[in-house]
Amino acid sequence: MLFLRRQLLRTLSFAFGSSFILRRNQLGIAAQTTTQPKVSPSPAGAAVRDGIAGGAEMEKVTGIGGFFFRAKDPKALGLWYQQHLGVSVIPTSYDESPWQQEAGPTAFAPFPETSKYFGDAQKVWMLNFRVRDLDKMAAQLRAAGIEIKIYPPDPTGRFARVHDPEGNPIELWQPAKPDAPH
């Protein structure tokens, strides 16, 4: 799990504009300078990292526009997400507005098929939602009878794990404040 956390921290460092420095049992964050660390990516990886493909700037997606998945009871599960996390499902008419998320870093990380990080080996995806106040969210979920496990903080912030009624893992993340001491 430490390796996966390191991969995630490296990914997030690009989003936060800082470099995560990993030493034996120590982790720190340092502001990026104009000199980027030398990495040996494949030529295709370098093109993606630098946003250049075939000598021209690469067109990139701007965010996640939807998350679609199968459920045993889609209506009940959609209602659970709306009632407990504030995530509304697709509107039923053009007069209604879809759920709007706040801008912020988004981790995109395929995991090995054998990963135990999601818990149940049958689960093939996990949502990670950013939250402003993990303690308030945890209290709200516990008051509704939803079990939540809060993990010790790390330099990227605080994390917690819950499961929806169908057992799908959900990670809640309160990002570290940019001016917080590391």
Contacts in CASP RR format, 6 or more apart in sequence:
PFRMAT RR
TARGET T0000
AUTHOR 0000-0000-0000
METHOD contacts of the structure
MODEL  1
MLFLRRQLLRTLSFAFGSSFILRRNQLGIAAQTTTQPKVSPSPAGAAVRD
GIAGGAEMEKVTGIGGFFFRAKDPKALGLWYQQHLGVSVIPTSYDESPWQ
QEAGPTAFAPFPETSKYFGDAQKVWMLNFRVRDLDKMAAQLRAAGIEIKI
YPPDPTGRFARVHDPEGNPIELWQPAKPDAPH
1 116 0 8 1.000
1 117 0 8 1.000
4 109 0 8 1.000
4 111 0 8 1.000
4 115 0 8 1.000
4 117 0 8 1.000
5 154 0 8 1.000
6 20 0 8 1.000
6 22 0 8 1.000
7 109 0 8 1.000
8 107 0 8 1.000
8 109 0 8 1.000
8 156 0 8 1.000
9 20 0 8 1.000
9 22 0 8 1.000
9 27 0 8 1.000
9 155 0 8 1.000
9 156 0 8 1.000
10 20 0 8 1.000
11 107 0 8 1.000
11 108 0 8 1.000
11 109 0 8 1.000
12 20 0 8 1.000
12 105 0 8 1.000
12 107 0 8 1.000
12 156 0 8 1.000
13 19 0 8 1.000
13 20 0 8 1.000
13 29 0 8 1.000
13 32 0 8 1.000
15 104 0 8 1.000
15 105 0 8 1.000
15 106 0 8 1.000
15 107 0 8 1.000
16 29 0 8 1.000
16 105 0 8 1.000
16 178 0 8 1.000
17 31 0 8 1.000
17 32 0 8 1.000
18 29 0 8 1.000
18 30 0 8 1.000
18 31 0 8 1.000
18 32 0 8 1.000
19 29 0 8 1.000
19 30 0 8 1.000
19 31 0 8 1.000
19 32 0 8 1.000
19 37 0 8 1.000
20 27 0 8 1.000
20 28 0 8 1.000
20 29 0 8 1.000
20 155 0 8 1.000
20 156 0 8 1.000
21 27 0 8 1.000
21 28 0 8 1.000
21 29 0 8 1.000
21 30 0 8 1.000
22 28 0 8 1.000
27 154 0 8 1.000
27 155 0 8 1.000
28 155 0 8 1.000
28 182 0 8 1.000
29 155 0 8 1.000
29 182 0 8 1.000
41 49 0 8 1.000
47 53 0 8 1.000
47 54 0 8 1.000
47 58 0 8 1.000
48 58 0 8 1.000
51 57 0 8 1.000
51 58 0 8 1.000
51 60 0 8 1.000
52 58 0 8 1.000
63 106 0 8 1.000
64 106 0 8 1.000
67 127 0 8 1.000
69 125 0 8 1.000
69 168 0 8 1.000
71 77 0 8 1.000
71 78 0 8 1.000
71 166 0 8 1.000
72 166 0 8 1.000
73 166 0 8 1.000
76 165 0 8 1.000
77 164 0 8 1.000
77 165 0 8 1.000
77 166 0 8 1.000
78 89 0 8 1.000
80 164 0 8 1.000
80 165 0 8 1.000
81 87 0 8 1.000
81 88 0 8 1.000
81 89 0 8 1.000
81 164 0 8 1.000
82 88 0 8 1.000
82 89 0 8 1.000
83 144 0 8 1.000
84 140 0 8 1.000
84 141 0 8 1.000
84 144 0 8 1.000
84 146 0 8 1.000
85 129 0 8 1.000
85 170 0 8 1.000
86 99 0 8 1.000
87 99 0 8 1.000
87 129 0 8 1.000
88 98 0 8 1.000
88 99 0 8 1.000
89 99 0 8 1.000
90 98 0 8 1.000
91 97 0 8 1.000
91 98 0 8 1.000
102 130 0 8 1.000
104 130 0 8 1.000
105 130 0 8 1.000
105 175 0 8 1.000
107 128 0 8 1.000
111 117 0 8 1.000
111 118 0 8 1.000
117 126 0 8 1.000
118 124 0 8 1.000
118 125 0 8 1.000
118 126 0 8 1.000
118 169 0 8 1.000
119 169 0 8 1.000
120 167 0 8 1.000
120 169 0 8 1.000
123 167 0 8 1.000
123 168 0 8 1.000
123 169 0 8 1.000
125 168 0 8 1.000
126 168 0 8 1.000
126 169 0 8 1.000
126 170 0 8 1.000
126 171 0 8 1.000
127 168 0 8 1.000
127 169 0 8 1.000
127 170 0 8 1.000
127 171 0 8 1.000
128 170 0 8 1.000
128 171 0 8 1.000
128 172 0 8 1.000
128 173 0 8 1.000
129 170 0 8 1.000
129 171 0 8 1.000
129 172 0 8 1.000
129 173 0 8 1.000
130 173 0 8 1.000
130 174 0 8 1.000
130 175 0 8 1.000
131 137 0 8 1.000
131 172 0 8 1.000
131 173 0 8 1.000
131 174 0 8 1.000
132 174 0 8 1.000
133 174 0 8 1.000
134 150 0 8 1.000
134 158 0 8 1.000
134 160 0 8 1.000
134 172 0 8 1.000
134 173 0 8 1.000
134 174 0 8 1.000
137 160 0 8 1.000
137 172 0 8 1.000
138 148 0 8 1.000
138 150 0 8 1.000
138 160 0 8 1.000
138 172 0 8 1.000
141 148 0 8 1.000
141 162 0 8 1.000
142 148 0 8 1.000
146 162 0 8 1.000
147 162 0 8 1.000
147 163 0 8 1.000
148 160 0 8 1.000
148 161 0 8 1.000
148 162 0 8 1.000
148 172 0 8 1.000
149 160 0 8 1.000
149 161 0 8 1.000
149 162 0 8 1.000
150 158 0 8 1.000
150 159 0 8 1.000
150 160 0 8 1.000
151 158 0 8 1.000
151 159 0 8 1.000
151 160 0 8 1.000
151 161 0 8 1.000
153 176 0 8 1.000
155 176 0 8 1.000
155 182 0 8 1.000
156 173 0 8 1.000
156 175 0 8 1.000
156 176 0 8 1.000
157 173 0 8 1.000
157 174 0 8 1.000
157 175 0 8 1.000
157 176 0 8 1.000
158 173 0 8 1.000
158 174 0 8 1.000
159 171 0 8 1.000
159 172 0 8 1.000
159 173 0 8 1.000
159 174 0 8 1.000
160 171 0 8 1.000
160 172 0 8 1.000
161 169 0 8 1.000
161 170 0 8 1.000
161 171 0 8 1.000
161 172 0 8 1.000
162 169 0 8 1.000
162 170 0 8 1.000
162 172 0 8 1.000
163 169 0 8 1.000
163 170 0 8 1.000
164 170 0 8 1.000
176 182 0 8 1.000
END
